[in-house]
């Protein structure tokens, strides 16, 4: 609006450029690099490794990697939110430091027991980070306008469902790891297609809900002061419910199932503005959960472990029990990076990254991490508020809420707030698919935030000629 | 659509707050419980990273921690490992601690309450917390001599030396022994290999025979019979007993012969003094039958037999008389056979009590606890358990034991020092194909006892020496240890 100058004779003032926030982003990235390098130095010092200049180079390499990402943002989405990328960089960096720290513990353990040294996870995770950032740049480059994504909604939906269902249909030898059929493993490399399916399905649902919005807002019956939809319009919700139950039963993945259903529910609510959808959704979720509890042993075990992890400490409760010991030992201030024993918790680098961080960084460190997540999520939701098109709103809200729900189920699970589900902490945990997919997710969020914050018309308005000199011309109505 | 998005944002904040609240519960409210839970290994692992105190005796360091360049920070070392292993035990990262490493763990790792002040000052000054030190009552000279005596002859056995007036343990060895060093290795393979070897060793090397193995005491048990007899007031050293070479156990047809089937001296009867000197089984069978089981049991209990809660602070296996159901069993028990089983320490305590005017002192190994800077924090006070016999009986018994010792040929005797002693030769195993366990208990100087010893050599020290006796095999060892304790050259 500011660009429209309707004063006829005044000398045209050059419109002040809107702040892009790119400078802030770069400063914050450098700050994140300092924090991460410092964290790495602490780990090395506490693990009695030699403190060498190499640390500095690692820190600079990390900064360089994110500076590339920064310039991609500067080029392809100059008005994107400046806080999201530094938040991601900080989380990713801390995750790498922690994975390296756990590598050192594994190496020491192997040396002490006399086993051959295990493969270090850090090099893989660094490679995945690079791949993730490459995908991040690619998404920013390819998706210049998020609205165009809605054209491919049904393709995305179909591919998403196939990806989600694929591991469940493949033989266990390819798809099963630790009891959950989530993988496609070819040789040493494994990916979890579900992580990518999550994003594709959010795109699909956003577009679908925008197209069929009327359908879901058609008045149904009023009950308890709420407008309920007509039974026949429940179809898509029931489909999503069935799909998530399918994931739970066939792939035995409680976390993805919960995540998927929760996201669909919230997007429905945002699209329709009707609380009744949440009520219906939550009721069938609870119903489904009760049935699952009755039917499936692995769900029952999860619930029992949640209620009392110490009842079977050396069996099913070992992991959560050890995690709680780690968190308790860490206390408020933590033991210090590299000074605790987070490696005592099985899967400390993936599912239980939280307890590793909590043991060494304490409640203070975990609170800081949670706030960084909160910043990221609220910035995403803010973009959803500010962007002008419905598809963008739904997509941003869905993506931001996906992160929120995921960290809630993971952290809640690792701290015995809710039953353990077995998801990874976005950007922090070890795991290539999760990391790469989340980079794509963040790229989409940045794309939408760019649309939300960019001026409507980037070209300055052409100066109006004095009226006397004006000839007759066709004037285009401002759009 | 903005209203629902705002509500979602609020819901997300509520979720984060819920997580923070729960984290506060876990990391603040429940933190103490989790930290101190016995299943939480973190505390234990932190302990290995702390400088552990040293164990020393007479200025000699027996176990200490020196900085290492690996993750566990300190390496436990045992100079003269095998000599002291039955005392120090080992400190293994895989198999845990044993011996004093376990019994004095609180002091050594610094968590003992007596080191509290020091801990607080560590906290304030920011110094790395380290453990306290333990000083033993052991006399390195005695310990080394005792070890060499058993080891050089390849004997399986044990020697205990006590200071009669206090109960201080001057020496306590068990052979064959082991080196605790490899068990404290930071290389797991080395630990595992050592563990397997030590556990498979034959004869066993890990048990401390002085306190955890019990043996039939044989004729050394006759000291208890004499004590009971003299204490009853009905007998004197000159009371007569049968001198028959063999008697039939009461109520049975089983004969009980004297050693070698000899008569007890030249007469029809033998005095108690003579019976003890010649260790006549028949005389003591007669005596015990006259005394009855209760007198013997009470006398044994007064010397500490039957007590199962003795710690020095290593746990001492309870010595026992076993069940005495009839007179025949009593008669066998009275010569230290049947189910009578004593630890070498218990036998040394009996000798020490006689040496100490009948007063039984609680034996102990830890003389002093020191803080990190070797300042004394606590010194152990001698503790009397109680009188076993009155002092008159004790001096009579001393005189009888002097008579015993002097009846041996003057071989291996220490010039100028009068020893009071009793030997024992105890059958064990199903038949006579195994040489007997041999014993020697005694103290010296008889007029002013400074040391009491018990020597046990399993199976006569030689599987082929079926004729081994305490006097022949065990006595020279005991005399050597006594002479070391008195600072004399043998």
Boltz contact constraints between the chains, C-beta under 6 A:
constraints:
  - contact:
      token1: [A, 108]
      token2: [B, 71]
      max_distance: 6.0
  - contact:
      token1: [A, 112]
      token2: [B, 188]
      max_distance: 6.0
  - contact:
      token1: [A, 113]
      token2: [B, 188]
      max_distance: 6.0
  - contact:
      token1: [A, 114]
      token2: [B, 188]
      max_distance: 6.0
  - contact:
      token1: [A, 114]
      token2: [B, 189]
      max_distance: 6.0
  - contact:
      token1: [A, 269]
      token2: [B, 4]
      max_distance: 6.0
  - contact:
      token1: [A, 270]
      token2: [B, 1]
      max_distance: 6.0
  - contact:
      token1: [A, 270]
      token2: [B, 4]
      max_distance: 6.0
  - contact:
      token1: [A, 270]
      token2: [B, 5]
      max_distance: 6.0
  - contact:
      token1: [A, 273]
      token2: [B, 4]
      max_distance: 6.0
  - contact:
      token1: [A, 313]
      token2: [B, 39]
      max_distance: 6.0
  - contact:
      token1: [A, 324]
      token2: [B, 34]
      max_distance: 6.0
  - contact:
      token1: [A, 325]
      token2: [B, 34]
      max_distance: 6.0
  - contact:
      token1: [A, 325]
      token2: [B, 40]
      max_distance: 6.0
  - contact:
      token1: [A, 327]
      token2: [B, 26]
      max_distance: 6.0
  - contact:
      token1: [A, 327]
      token2: [B, 27]
      max_distance: 6.0
  - contact:
      token1: [A, 328]
      token2: [B, 30]
      max_distance: 6.0
  - contact:
      token1: [A, 328]
      token2: [B, 31]
      max_distance: 6.0
  - contact:
      token1: [A, 328]
      token2: [B, 34]
      max_distance: 6.0
  - contact:
      token1: [A, 328]
      token2: [B, 35]
      max_distance: 6.0
  - contact:
      token1: [A, 329]
      token2: [B, 35]
      max_distance: 6.0
  - contact:
      token1: [A, 329]
      token2: [B, 42]
      max_distance: 6.0
  - contact:
      token1: [A, 331]
      token2: [B, 27]
      max_distance: 6.0
  - contact:
      token1: [A, 331]
      token2: [B, 31]
      max_distance: 6.0
  - contact:
      token1: [A, 341]
      token2: [B, 42]
      max_distance: 6.0
  - contact:
      token1: [A, 341]
      token2: [B, 45]
      max_distance: 6.0
  - contact:
      token1: [A, 363]
      token2: [B, 23]
      max_distance: 6.0
  - contact:
      token1: [A, 363]
      token2: [B, 27]
      max_distance: 6.0
  - contact:
      token1: [A, 366]
      token2: [B, 23]
      max_distance: 6.0
  - contact:
      token1: [A, 370]
      token2: [B, 16]
      max_distance: 6.0
  - contact:
      token1: [A, 374]
      token2: [B, 16]
      max_distance: 6.0
  - contact:
      token1: [A, 377]
      token2: [B, 12]
      max_distance: 6.0
  - contact:
      token1: [A, 378]
      token2: [B, 9]
      max_distance: 6.0
  - contact:
      token1: [A, 381]
      token2: [B, 5]
      max_distance: 6.0
  - contact:
      token1: [A, 381]
      token2: [B, 9]
      max_distance: 6.0
  - contact:
      token1: [A, 384]
      token2: [B, 5]
      max_distance: 6.0
  - contact:
      token1: [A, 385]
      token2: [B, 2]
      max_distance: 6.0
  - contact:
      token1: [A, 385]
      token2: [B, 5]
      max_distance: 6.0
  - contact:
      token1: [A, 393]
      token2: [B, 1]
      max_distance: 6.0
  - contact:
      token1: [A, 397]
      token2: [B, 5]
      max_distance: 6.0
  - contact:
      token1: [A, 401]
      token2: [B, 8]
      max_distance: 6.0
  - contact:
      token1: [A, 404]
      token2: [B, 12]
      max_distance: 6.0
  - contact:
      token1: [A, 408]
      token2: [B, 15]
      max_distance: 6.0
  - contact:
      token1: [A, 411]
      token2: [B, 19]
      max_distance: 6.0
  - contact:
      token1: [A, 415]
      token2: [B, 22]
      max_distance: 6.0
  - contact:
      token1: [A, 415]
      token2: [B, 23]
      max_distance: 6.0
  - contact:
      token1: [A, 415]
      token2: [B, 26]
      max_distance: 6.0
  - contact:
      token1: [A, 417]
      token2: [B, 22]
      max_distance: 6.0
